[in-house]
Amino acid sequence: MARWEPNAPERLSRAALELFAERGYENTTVIDIAQRAGLTKSTFFRHFQDKREVLFGGGTLTSILGAAVAAAPSTAGPFEAVACAMEAMGREAFTASRREFSARRRSVIEAHPELREREALKGLALTAAMVEALRGRGVAELPARVAAELGALAMKIAYERWSAGEAGEFGEAARVALEEVRAAVTS
């Protein structure tokens, strides 16, 4: 093993992405991922439950969304609170330095049904985090669910555009997508 280097989760994610692209998801093991990252199998399992989770960041995005909705200005309505959360995603998770990784990640996920299923489950968890945070702000159940569902749709659209290089910063792509979704619903 190489001497200790920081950021094991990032190294494992990058190694997994490379291997999934080279060999396919089905033909890559946790041991392969750990070895490519210069780490051990036990280090892998300290950070991730299984090889699917290595591309999904644990609960990081869920935490960012929930905290940002909760921290939105008290005068913000449900959609504005969701917009604040998307801006936080752009600052904390979907930065310019992550765009290439995100584009490759998206291609790998689209090519593997098991990863597409995990992506869908992750989307449900993100939506639930927004609903919970909105309810914590005193928003009634139905408006919280509607704002969160529309926010999740806008986030998906923004992520697709941003990772494909069709948009500048993620936060701006998310604001545009959220307005487009709102306009589509009200037209």
Backbone as JSON Lines, residues from 0, in Angstrom:
{"i":0,"aa":"M","n":[0.83,-1.19,0.0],"ca":[0.0,0.0,0.0],"c":[0.88,1.25,0.0]}
{"i":1,"aa":"A","n":[0.42,2.25,-0.7],"ca":[1.12,3.53,-0.72],"c":[0.96,4.2,0.64]}
{"i":2,"aa":"R","n":[1.81,5.17,0.91],"ca":[1.68,5.89,2.18],"c":[0.33,6.6,2.21]}
{"i":3,"aa":"W","n":[-0.11,6.94,3.41],"ca":[-1.41,7.55,3.59],"c":[-1.54,8.84,2.8]}
{"i":4,"aa":"E","n":[-2.65,8.99,2.14],"ca":[-3.0,10.23,1.45],"c":[-4.41,10.61,1.88]}
{"i":5,"aa":"P","n":[-4.71,11.89,1.89],"ca":[-6.04,12.33,2.33],"c":[-7.13,12.03,1.31]}
{"i":6,"aa":"N","n":[-8.37,12.23,1.75],"ca":[-9.56,12.17,0.92],"c":[-9.84,10.8,0.32]}
{"i":7,"aa":"A","n":[-9.86,9.8,1.15],"ca":[-10.15,8.44,0.7],"c":[-11.49,8.33,-0.04]}
{"i":8,"aa":"P","n":[-12.59,8.94,0.45],"ca":[-13.86,8.8,-0.28],"c":[-13.78,9.33,-1.72]}
{"i":9,"aa":"E","n":[-13.12,10.45,-1.9],"ca":[-12.98,11.01,-3.25],"c":[-12.15,10.09,-4.13]}
{"i":10,"aa":"R","n":[-11.07,9.58,-3.6],"ca":[-10.21,8.66,-4.35],"c":[-10.96,7.39,-4.73]}
{"i":11,"aa":"L","n":[-11.74,6.86,-3.81],"ca":[-12.52,5.67,-4.09],"c":[-13.58,5.94,-5.15]}
{"i":12,"aa":"S","n":[-14.24,7.08,-5.07],"ca":[-15.25,7.45,-6.08],"c":[-14.64,7.57,-7.46]}
{"i":13,"aa":"R","n":[-13.5,8.22,-7.54],"ca":[-12.84,8.37,-8.84],"c":[-12.38,7.02,-9.39]}
{"i":14,"aa":"A","n":[-11.82,6.19,-8.52],"ca":[-11.36,4.86,-8.94],"c":[-12.55,4.04,-9.44]}
{"i":15,"aa":"A","n":[-13.66,4.08,-8.71],"ca":[-14.85,3.33,-9.11],"c":[-15.36,3.81,-10.46]}
{"i":16,"aa":"L","n":[-15.43,5.11,-10.64],"ca":[-15.92,5.66,-11.89],"c":[-15.05,5.19,-13.06]}
{"i":17,"aa":"E","n":[-13.73,5.26,-12.88],"ca":[-12.81,4.8,-13.93],"c":[-13.05,3.34,-14.26]}
{"i":18,"aa":"L","n":[-13.14,2.51,-13.22],"ca":[-13.31,1.07,-13.43],"c":[-14.68,0.74,-14.02]}
{"i":19,"aa":"F","n":[-15.72,1.4,-13.57],"ca":[-17.05,1.14,-14.13],"c":[-17.06,1.5,-15.62]}
{"i":20,"aa":"A","n":[-16.38,2.59,-15.98],"ca":[-16.31,3.0,-17.39],"c":[-15.47,2.02,-18.21]}
{"i":21,"aa":"E","n":[-14.38,1.54,-17.64],"ca":[-13.48,0.62,-18.36],"c":[-14.05,-0.79,-18.47]}
{"i":22,"aa":"R","n":[-14.51,-1.34,-17.35],"ca":[-14.88,-2.76,-17.27],"c":[-16.38,-3.01,-17.21]}
{"i":23,"aa":"G","n":[-17.11,-1.98,-16.86],"ca":[-18.53,-2.15,-16.6],"c":[-18.76,-2.33,-15.11]}
{"i":24,"aa":"Y","n":[-19.93,-1.96,-14.68],"ca":[-20.28,-2.04,-13.26],"c":[-20.23,-3.48,-12.77]}
{"i":25,"aa":"E","n":[-20.81,-4.39,-13.53],"ca":[-20.91,-5.79,-13.12],"c":[-19.56,-6.46,-12.99]}
{"i":26,"aa":"N","n":[-18.58,-6.01,-13.74],"ca":[-17.26,-6.65,-13.76],"c":[-16.24,-5.97,-12.85]}
{"i":27,"aa":"T","n":[-16.7,-5.12,-11.97],"ca":[-15.82,-4.41,-11.04],"c":[-16.19,-4.81,-9.62]}
{"i":28,"aa":"T","n":[-15.17,-5.15,-8.83],"ca":[-15.41,-5.52,-7.44],"c":[-14.94,-4.41,-6.5]}
{"i":29,"aa":"V","n":[-15.37,-4.5,-5.26],"ca":[-14.93,-3.55,-4.24],"c":[-13.41,-3.62,-4.1]}
{"i":30,"aa":"I","n":[-12.87,-4.82,-4.18],"ca":[-11.41,-4.98,-4.07],"c":[-10.72,-4.26,-5.23]}
{"i":31,"aa":"D","n":[-11.27,-4.39,-6.44],"ca":[-10.71,-3.67,-7.6],"c":[-10.68,-2.16,-7.35]}
{"i":32,"aa":"I","n":[-11.79,-1.66,-6.82],"ca":[-11.9,-0.22,-6.57],"c":[-10.88,0.22,-5.53]}
{"i":33,"aa":"A","n":[-10.81,-0.52,-4.43],"ca":[-9.86,-0.18,-3.36],"c":[-8.42,-0.22,-3.87]}
{"i":34,"aa":"Q","n":[-8.09,-1.25,-4.63],"ca":[-6.72,-1.36,-5.16],"c":[-6.4,-0.2,-6.11]}
{"i":35,"aa":"R","n":[-7.34,0.15,-6.97],"ca":[-7.11,1.26,-7.91],"c":[-6.88,2.56,-7.15]}
{"i":36,"aa":"A","n":[-7.57,2.72,-6.03],"ca":[-7.43,3.94,-5.22],"c":[-6.21,3.88,-4.29]}
{"i":37,"aa":"G","n":[-5.53,2.72,-4.26],"ca":[-4.38,2.57,-3.37],"c":[-4.79,2.4,-1.91]}
{"i":38,"aa":"L","n":[-5.96,1.8,-1.7],"ca":[-6.51,1.63,-0.35],"c":[-6.89,0.17,-0.13]}
{"i":39,"aa":"T","n":[-7.38,-0.12,1.04],"ca":[-7.78,-1.49,1.35],"c":[-9.3,-1.63,1.27]}
{"i":40,"aa":"K","n":[-9.73,-2.89,1.22],"ca":[-11.16,-3.19,1.21],"c":[-11.83,-2.66,2.48]}
{"i":41,"aa":"S","n":[-11.16,-2.78,3.61],"ca":[-11.76,-2.29,4.86],"c":[-11.9,-0.77,4.85]}
{"i":42,"aa":"T","n":[-10.97,-0.07,4.22],"ca":[-11.1,1.38,4.08],"c":[-12.32,1.7,3.23]}
{"i":43,"aa":"F","n":[-12.52,0.95,2.16],"ca":[-13.7,1.15,1.32],"c":[-14.97,1.08,2.16]}
{"i":44,"aa":"F","n":[-15.07,0.0,2.96],"ca":[-16.3,-0.21,3.74],"c":[-16.44,0.74,4.92]}
{"i":45,"aa":"R","n":[-15.39,1.43,5.29],"ca":[-15.52,2.49,6.3],"c":[-16.26,3.7,5.73]}
{"i":46,"aa":"H","n":[-16.19,3.85,4.43],"ca":[-16.79,5.02,3.78],"c":[-18.08,4.72,3.02]}
{"i":47,"aa":"F","n":[-18.23,3.51,2.52],"ca":[-19.38,3.18,1.67],"c":[-19.94,1.81,2.02]}
{"i":48,"aa":"Q","n":[-21.26,1.67,1.92],"ca":[-21.93,0.4,2.19],"c":[-21.62,-0.65,1.15]}
{"i":49,"aa":"D","n":[-21.63,-0.24,-0.11],"ca":[-21.42,-1.18,-1.2],"c":[-20.9,-0.42,-2.41]}
{"i":50,"aa":"K","n":[-20.64,-1.14,-3.5],"ca":[-20.04,-0.49,-4.66],"c":[-21.0,0.47,-5.37]}
{"i":51,"aa":"R","n":[-22.3,0.29,-5.19],"ca":[-23.24,1.25,-5.78],"c":[-23.11,2.61,-5.11]}
{"i":52,"aa":"E","n":[-22.99,2.59,-3.79],"ca":[-23.01,3.83,-3.01],"c":[-21.8,4.72,-3.28]}
{"i":53,"aa":"V","n":[-20.74,4.14,-3.82],"ca":[-19.51,4.91,-4.05],"c":[-19.73,6.08,-5.01]}
{"i":54,"aa":"L","n":[-20.73,6.0,-5.86],"ca":[-21.03,7.09,-6.79],"c":[-22.12,8.03,-6.31]}
{"i":55,"aa":"F","n":[-22.65,7.79,-5.1],"ca":[-23.8,8.55,-4.66],"c":[-23.57,9.4,-3.42]}
{"i":56,"aa":"G","n":[-22.37,9.46,-2.92],"ca":[-22.0,10.41,-1.87],"c":[-22.68,10.3,-0.53]}
{"i":57,"aa":"G","n":[-23.12,9.12,-0.16],"ca":[-23.73,8.97,1.16],"c":[-24.89,9.94,1.32]}
{"i":58,"aa":"G","n":[-24.95,10.62,2.42],"ca":[-26.03,11.56,2.69],"c":[-25.62,13.01,2.5]}
{"i":59,"aa":"T","n":[-24.5,13.25,1.84],"ca":[-23.99,14.6,1.69],"c":[-25.0,15.54,1.04]}
{"i":60,"aa":"L","n":[-25.55,15.15,-0.09],"ca":[-26.48,16.03,-0.8],"c":[-27.76,16.23,0.0]}
{"i":61,"aa":"T","n":[-28.22,15.18,0.65],"ca":[-29.42,15.27,1.48],"c":[-29.2,16.29,2.59]}
{"i":62,"aa":"S","n":[-28.04,16.23,3.21],"ca":[-27.71,17.17,4.29],"c":[-27.65,18.61,3.79]}
{"i":63,"aa":"I","n":[-27.01,18.8,2.63],"ca":[-26.9,20.14,2.06],"c":[-28.28,20.72,1.77]}
{"i":64,"aa":"L","n":[-29.14,19.92,1.14],"ca":[-30.49,20.4,0.8],"c":[-31.29,20.74,2.04]}
{"i":65,"aa":"G","n":[-31.32,19.83,2.99],"ca":[-32.1,20.05,4.2],"c":[-31.64,21.27,4.96]}
{"i":66,"aa":"A","n":[-30.32,21.41,5.13],"ca":[-29.78,22.55,5.87],"c":[-30.05,23.87,5.14]}
{"i":67,"aa":"A","n":[-29.93,23.86,3.82],"ca":[-30.14,25.1,3.06],"c":[-31.61,25.52,3.06]}
{"i":68,"aa":"V","n":[-32.52,24.57,2.97],"ca":[-33.95,24.92,3.05],"c":[-34.23,25.52,4.43]}
{"i":69,"aa":"A","n":[-33.72,24.87,5.46],"ca":[-33.94,25.35,6.83],"c":[-33.34,26.73,7.05]}
{"i":70,"aa":"A","n":[-32.22,27.01,6.4],"ca":[-31.51,28.28,6.6],"c":[-31.99,29.4,5.69]}
{"i":71,"aa":"A","n":[-32.92,29.11,4.79],"ca":[-33.43,30.16,3.89],"c":[-34.04,31.28,4.72]}
{"i":72,"aa":"P","n":[-34.04,32.5,4.19],"ca":[-34.62,33.61,4.94],"c":[-36.05,33.3,5.39]}
{"i":73,"aa":"S","n":[-36.41,33.8,6.53],"ca":[-37.75,33.51,7.09],"c":[-38.87,34.01,6.19]}
{"i":74,"aa":"T","n":[-38.58,34.99,5.34],"ca":[-39.59,35.54,4.44],"c":[-39.74,34.71,3.16]}
{"i":75,"aa":"A","n":[-38.85,33.74,2.95],"ca":[-38.88,32.93,1.72],"c":[-40.05,31.96,1.75]}
{"i":76,"aa":"G","n":[-40.76,31.91,0.64],"ca":[-41.82,30.92,0.47],"c":[-41.2,29.57,0.14]}
{"i":77,"aa":"P","n":[-42.02,28.54,-0.05],"ca":[-41.49,27.21,-0.32],"c":[-40.58,27.14,-1.55]}
{"i":78,"aa":"F","n":[-40.98,27.76,-2.65],"ca":[-40.15,27.71,-3.86],"c":[-38.85,28.48,-3.68]}
{"i":79,"aa":"E","n":[-38.92,29.6,-2.99],"ca":[-37.71,30.38,-2.74],"c":[-36.75,29.62,-1.83]}
{"i":80,"aa":"A","n":[-37.29,28.9,-0.85],"ca":[-36.45,28.08,0.04],"c":[-35.78,26.96,-0.75]}
{"i":81,"aa":"V","n":[-36.53,26.36,-1.67],"ca":[-35.96,25.32,-2.53],"c":[-34.87,25.92,-3.43]}
{"i":82,"aa":"A","n":[-35.11,27.12,-3.95],"ca":[-34.1,27.8,-4.77],"c":[-32.82,28.04,-3.96]}
{"i":83,"aa":"C","n":[-32.97,28.43,-2.7],"ca":[-31.8,28.61,-1.82],"c":[-31.03,27.31,-1.68]}
{"i":84,"aa":"A","n":[-31.77,26.2,-1.58],"ca":[-31.13,24.89,-1.46],"c":[-30.34,24.55,-2.71]}
{"i":85,"aa":"M","n":[-30.88,24.88,-3.85],"ca":[-30.17,24.58,-5.11],"c":[-28.93,25.43,-5.26]}
{"i":86,"aa":"E","n":[-29.01,26.67,-4.82],"ca":[-27.81,27.51,-4.84],"c":[-26.73,26.93,-3.93]}
{"i":87,"aa":"A","n":[-27.14,26.4,-2.78],"ca":[-26.19,25.75,-1.88],"c":[-25.57,24.53,-2.53]}
{"i":88,"aa":"M","n":[-26.36,23.77,-3.28],"ca":[-25.83,22.6,-3.99],"c":[-24.72,23.04,-4.96]}
{"i":89,"aa":"G","n":[-24.95,24.15,-5.62],"ca":[-23.94,24.66,-6.54],"c":[-22.66,25.08,-5.85]}
{"i":90,"aa":"R","n":[-22.8,25.7,-4.69],"ca":[-21.61,26.15,-3.94],"c":[-20.85,25.0,-3.29]}
{"i":91,"aa":"E","n":[-21.6,24.01,-2.79],"ca":[-20.98,22.98,-1.96],"c":[-20.75,21.64,-2.64]}
{"i":92,"aa":"A","n":[-21.5,21.32,-3.68],"ca":[-21.38,19.99,-4.27],"c":[-21.09,20.03,-5.77]}
{"i":93,"aa":"F","n":[-21.82,20.82,-6.5],"ca":[-21.68,20.83,-7.96],"c":[-20.86,22.04,-8.39]}
{"i":94,"aa":"T","n":[-19.59,22.0,-8.04],"ca":[-18.67,23.08,-8.36],"c":[-18.03,22.83,-9.73]}
{"i":95,"aa":"A","n":[-17.4,23.84,-10.26],"ca":[-16.75,23.72,-11.57],"c":[-15.73,22.58,-11.58]}
{"i":96,"aa":"S","n":[-15.04,22.37,-10.47],"ca":[-14.03,21.31,-10.41],"c":[-14.66,19.91,-10.45]}
{"i":97,"aa":"R","n":[-15.96,19.8,-10.21],"ca":[-16.65,18.5,-10.22],"c":[-17.4,18.22,-11.52]}
{"i":98,"aa":"R","n":[-17.39,19.18,-12.44],"ca":[-18.19,19.01,-13.66],"c":[-17.76,17.8,-14.49]}
{"i":99,"aa":"E","n":[-16.47,17.64,-14.73],"ca":[-16.01,16.52,-15.55],"c":[-16.37,15.18,-14.89]}
{"i":100,"aa":"F","n":[-16.1,15.1,-13.58],"ca":[-16.45,13.88,-12.85],"c":[-17.96,13.62,-12.96]}
{"i":101,"aa":"S","n":[-18.76,14.65,-12.8],"ca":[-20.21,14.51,-12.85],"c":[-20.69,14.05,-14.22]}
{"i":102,"aa":"A","n":[-20.08,14.56,-15.28],"ca":[-20.46,14.15,-16.64],"c":[-20.13,12.67,-16.85]}
{"i":103,"aa":"R","n":[-18.95,12.26,-16.42],"ca":[-18.57,10.84,-16.55],"c":[-19.47,9.97,-15.69]}
{"i":104,"aa":"R","n":[-19.77,10.43,-14.49],"ca":[-20.63,9.69,-13.57],"c":[-22.0,9.48,-14.2]}
{"i":105,"aa":"R","n":[-22.53,10.53,-14.78],"ca":[-23.86,10.46,-15.42],"c":[-23.86,9.44,-16.56]}
{"i":106,"aa":"S","n":[-22.8,9.4,-17.35],"ca":[-22.71,8.42,-18.44],"c":[-22.67,7.0,-17.92]}
{"i":107,"aa":"V","n":[-21.9,6.78,-16.87],"ca":[-21.81,5.43,-16.29],"c":[-23.15,5.01,-15.72]}
{"i":108,"aa":"I","n":[-23.81,5.91,-15.02],"ca":[-25.12,5.58,-14.42],"c":[-26.14,5.26,-15.51]}
{"i":109,"aa":"E","n":[-26.16,6.04,-16.56],"ca":[-27.12,5.81,-17.65],"c":[-26.9,4.46,-18.32]}
{"i":110,"aa":"A","n":[-25.68,3.94,-18.28],"ca":[-25.35,2.68,-18.95],"c":[-25.64,1.44,-18.1]}
{"i":111,"aa":"H","n":[-26.0,1.62,-16.82],"ca":[-26.16,0.47,-15.93],"c":[-27.49,0.55,-15.17]}
{"i":112,"aa":"P","n":[-28.41,-0.38,-15.45],"ca":[-29.73,-0.35,-14.81],"c":[-29.68,-0.31,-13.28]}
{"i":113,"aa":"E","n":[-28.78,-1.06,-12.68],"ca":[-28.71,-1.07,-11.21],"c":[-28.33,0.31,-10.68]}
{"i":114,"aa":"L","n":[-27.48,1.03,-11.39],"ca":[-27.09,2.38,-10.97],"c":[-28.21,3.38,-11.24]}
{"i":115,"aa":"R","n":[-28.96,3.18,-12.32],"ca":[-30.11,4.05,-12.59],"c":[-31.15,3.89,-11.48]}
{"i":116,"aa":"E","n":[-31.34,2.67,-11.03],"ca":[-32.28,2.43,-9.93],"c":[-31.8,3.14,-8.67]}
{"i":117,"aa":"R","n":[-30.51,3.05,-8.37],"ca":[-29.96,3.71,-7.18],"c":[-30.08,5.22,-7.31]}
{"i":118,"aa":"E","n":[-29.89,5.76,-8.49],"ca":[-30.03,7.19,-8.74],"c":[-31.47,7.63,-8.48]}
{"i":119,"aa":"A","n":[-32.44,6.82,-8.9],"ca":[-33.84,7.15,-8.67],"c":[-34.14,7.15,-7.17]}
{"i":120,"aa":"L","n":[-33.62,6.18,-6.44],"ca":[-33.82,6.14,-4.99],"c":[-33.18,7.34,-4.32]}
{"i":121,"aa":"K","n":[-32.02,7.73,-4.79],"ca":[-31.34,8.9,-4.24],"c":[-32.19,10.15,-4.48]}
{"i":122,"aa":"G","n":[-32.79,10.24,-5.66],"ca":[-33.67,11.37,-5.96],"c":[-34.86,11.44,-5.01]}
{"i":123,"aa":"L","n":[-35.42,10.28,-4.68],"ca":[-36.53,10.25,-3.72],"c":[-36.08,10.73,-2.34]}
{"i":124,"aa":"A","n":[-34.88,10.33,-1.94],"ca":[-34.35,10.76,-0.64],"c":[-34.11,12.27,-0.62]}
{"i":125,"aa":"L","n":[-33.63,12.83,-1.73],"ca":[-33.41,14.27,-1.8],"c":[-34.74,15.02,-1.72]}
{"i":126,"aa":"T","n":[-35.75,14.51,-2.42],"ca":[-37.07,15.13,-2.36],"c":[-37.63,15.06,-0.94]}
{"i":127,"aa":"A","n":[-37.5,13.91,-0.31],"ca":[-37.99,13.75,1.07],"c":[-37.28,14.71,2.02]}
{"i":128,"aa":"A","n":[-35.99,14.93,1.81],"ca":[-35.24,15.86,2.67],"c":[-35.78,17.28,2.51]}
{"i":129,"aa":"M","n":[-36.13,17.65,1.27],"ca":[-36.69,18.99,1.07],"c":[-38.07,19.1,1.71]}
{"i":130,"aa":"V","n":[-38.89,18.07,1.56],"ca":[-40.22,18.08,2.18],"c":[-40.08,18.25,3.68]}
{"i":131,"aa":"E","n":[-39.23,17.45,4.29],"ca":[-39.04,17.5,5.74],"c":[-38.56,18.88,6.19]}
{"i":132,"aa":"A","n":[-37.61,19.44,5.46],"ca":[-37.1,20.77,5.83],"c":[-38.17,21.85,5.66]}
{"i":133,"aa":"L","n":[-38.97,21.74,4.6],"ca":[-40.06,22.7,4.41],"c":[-41.1,22.57,5.5]}
{"i":134,"aa":"R","n":[-41.43,21.34,5.88],"ca":[-42.38,21.12,6.97],"c":[-41.82,21.71,8.27]}
{"i":135,"aa":"G","n":[-40.51,21.6,8.46],"ca":[-39.87,22.19,9.63],"c":[-39.96,23.71,9.65]}
{"i":136,"aa":"R","n":[-40.16,24.3,8.49],"ca":[-40.34,25.75,8.38],"c":[-41.81,26.15,8.57]}
{"i":137,"aa":"G","n":[-42.67,25.15,8.79],"ca":[-44.08,25.44,8.99],"c":[-44.92,25.37,7.73]}
{"i":138,"aa":"V","n":[-44.36,24.89,6.63],"ca":[-45.12,24.76,5.39],"c":[-46.02,23.53,5.51]}
{"i":139,"aa":"A","n":[-47.27,23.67,5.12],"ca":[-48.22,22.55,5.16],"c":[-47.75,21.42,4.24]}
{"i":140,"aa":"E","n":[-48.24,20.22,4.49],"ca":[-47.79,19.02,3.78],"c":[-47.88,19.14,2.26]}
{"i":141,"aa":"L","n":[-49.05,19.47,1.73],"ca":[-49.22,19.5,0.27],"c":[-48.32,20.55,-0.39]}
{"i":142,"aa":"P","n":[-48.3,21.8,0.06],"ca":[-47.39,22.76,-0.57],"c":[-45.92,22.35,-0.43]}
{"i":143,"aa":"A","n":[-45.57,21.72,0.68],"ca":[-44.18,21.26,0.86],"c":[-43.86,20.18,-0.17]}
{"i":144,"aa":"R","n":[-44.78,19.24,-0.35],"ca":[-44.54,18.16,-1.32],"c":[-44.47,18.71,-2.74]}
{"i":145,"aa":"V","n":[-45.36,19.61,-3.09],"ca":[-45.36,20.18,-4.44],"c":[-44.06,20.94,-4.7]}
{"i":146,"aa":"A","n":[-43.67,21.8,-3.77],"ca":[-42.43,22.57,-3.94],"c":[-41.23,21.64,-4.04]}
{"i":147,"aa":"A","n":[-41.18,20.61,-3.2],"ca":[-40.05,19.68,-3.22],"c":[-40.02,18.87,-4.51]}
{"i":148,"aa":"E","n":[-41.17,18.38,-4.96],"ca":[-41.23,17.6,-6.2],"c":[-40.81,18.44,-7.41]}
{"i":149,"aa":"L","n":[-41.34,19.66,-7.48],"ca":[-40.96,20.54,-8.58],"c":[-39.48,20.93,-8.47]}
{"i":150,"aa":"G","n":[-39.01,21.13,-7.25],"ca":[-37.59,21.41,-7.04],"c":[-36.72,20.25,-7.48]}
{"i":151,"aa":"A","n":[-37.15,19.02,-7.18],"ca":[-36.39,17.84,-7.59],"c":[-36.34,17.73,-9.12]}
{"i":152,"aa":"L","n":[-37.45,18.01,-9.77],"ca":[-37.47,17.99,-11.23],"c":[-36.53,19.05,-11.79]}
{"i":153,"aa":"A","n":[-36.59,20.25,-11.24],"ca":[-35.71,21.33,-11.69],"c":[-34.24,20.97,-11.43]}
{"i":154,"aa":"M","n":[-33.97,20.33,-10.29],"ca":[-32.61,19.95,-9.97],"c":[-32.09,18.92,-10.98]}
{"i":155,"aa":"K","n":[-32.94,17.97,-11.35],"ca":[-32.54,16.97,-12.35],"c":[-32.24,17.62,-13.69]}
{"i":156,"aa":"I","n":[-33.1,18.53,-14.11],"ca":[-32.88,19.23,-15.38],"c":[-31.59,20.05,-15.31]}
{"i":157,"aa":"A","n":[-31.4,20.76,-14.22],"ca":[-30.2,21.58,-14.06],"c":[-28.95,20.73,-14.05]}
{"i":158,"aa":"Y","n":[-29.0,19.6,-13.35],"ca":[-27.84,18.7,-13.29],"c":[-27.48,18.17,-14.68]}
{"i":159,"aa":"E","n":[-28.49,17.78,-15.44],"ca":[-28.25,17.3,-16.8],"c":[-27.6,18.38,-17.66]}
{"i":160,"aa":"R","n":[-28.12,19.59,-17.6],"ca":[-27.57,20.69,-18.39],"c":[-26.16,21.04,-17.93]}
{"i":161,"aa":"W","n":[-25.99,21.16,-16.62],"ca":[-24.7,21.55,-16.05],"c":[-23.63,20.5,-16.35]}
{"i":162,"aa":"S","n":[-23.93,19.23,-16.12],"ca":[-22.91,18.2,-16.32],"c":[-22.58,18.01,-17.8]}
{"i":163,"aa":"A","n":[-23.51,18.36,-18.67],"ca":[-23.26,18.28,-20.11],"c":[-22.54,19.53,-20.64]}
{"i":164,"aa":"G","n":[-22.3,20.5,-19.77],"ca":[-21.62,21.72,-20.18],"c":[-22.52,22.72,-20.87]}
{"i":165,"aa":"E","n":[-23.83,22.53,-20.77],"ca":[-24.79,23.42,-21.42],"c":[-25.15,24.63,-20.56]}
{"i":166,"aa":"A","n":[-24.63,24.66,-19.34],"ca":[-24.93,25.75,-18.41],"c":[-23.65,26.12,-17.68]}
{"i":167,"aa":"G","n":[-23.6,27.36,-17.21],"ca":[-22.43,27.82,-16.45],"c":[-22.41,27.2,-15.07]}
{"i":168,"aa":"E","n":[-22.69,27.98,-14.06],"ca":[-22.7,27.48,-12.69],"c":[-23.98,26.7,-12.42]}
{"i":169,"aa":"F","n":[-23.88,25.69,-11.57],"ca":[-25.04,24.87,-11.26],"c":[-26.16,25.71,-10.63]}
{"i":170,"aa":"G","n":[-25.81,26.58,-9.71],"ca":[-26.83,27.39,-9.04],"c":[-27.67,28.18,-10.03]}
{"i":171,"aa":"E","n":[-27.03,28.76,-11.02],"ca":[-27.75,29.52,-12.05],"c":[-28.6,28.58,-12.91]}
{"i":172,"aa":"A","n":[-28.04,27.42,-13.28],"ca":[-28.8,26.44,-14.06],"c":[-30.03,25.99,-13.28]}
{"i":173,"aa":"A","n":[-29.89,25.82,-11.99],"ca":[-31.01,25.4,-11.14],"c":[-32.07,26.49,-11.05]}
{"i":174,"aa":"R","n":[-31.65,27.75,-10.92],"ca":[-32.63,28.85,-10.86],"c":[-33.44,28.91,-12.16]}
{"i":175,"aa":"V","n":[-32.75,28.78,-13.29],"ca":[-33.42,28.82,-14.58],"c":[-34.39,27.65,-14.71]}
{"i":176,"aa":"A","n":[-33.93,26.44,-14.35],"ca":[-34.78,25.25,-14.46],"c":[-35.99,25.36,-13.53]}
{"i":177,"aa":"L","n":[-35.78,25.89,-12.34],"ca":[-36.9,26.04,-11.4],"c":[-37.94,27.0,-11.95]}
{"i":178,"aa":"E","n":[-37.51,28.09,-12.55],"ca":[-38.44,29.04,-13.15],"c":[-39.16,28.41,-14.34]}
{"i":179,"aa":"E","n":[-38.44,27.63,-15.14],"ca":[-39.07,26.95,-16.28],"c":[-40.14,25.95,-15.81]}
{"i":180,"aa":"V","n":[-39.81,25.21,-14.76],"ca":[-40.76,24.24,-14.22],"c":[-41.99,24.96,-13.66]}
{"i":181,"aa":"R","n":[-41.76,26.03,-12.9],"ca":[-42.89,26.8,-12.35],"c":[-43.76,27.35,-13.47]}
{"i":182,"aa":"A","n":[-43.14,27.88,-14.53],"ca":[-43.9,28.44,-15.64],"c":[-44.69,27.35,-16.36]}
{"i":183,"aa":"A","n":[-44.12,26.16,-16.51],"ca":[-44.81,25.07,-17.17],"c":[-46.04,24.62,-16.38]}
{"i":184,"aa":"V","n":[-45.93,24.65,-15.07],"ca":[-47.03,24.23,-14.22],"c":[-48.16,25.25,-14.25]}
{"i":185,"aa":"T","n":[-47.82,26.51,-14.33],"ca":[-48.85,27.55,-14.29],"c":[-49.41,27.92,-15.65]}
{"i":186,"aa":"S","n":[-48.86,27.37,-16.72],"ca":[-49.36,27.74,-18.06],"c":[-50.51,26.88,-18.5]}
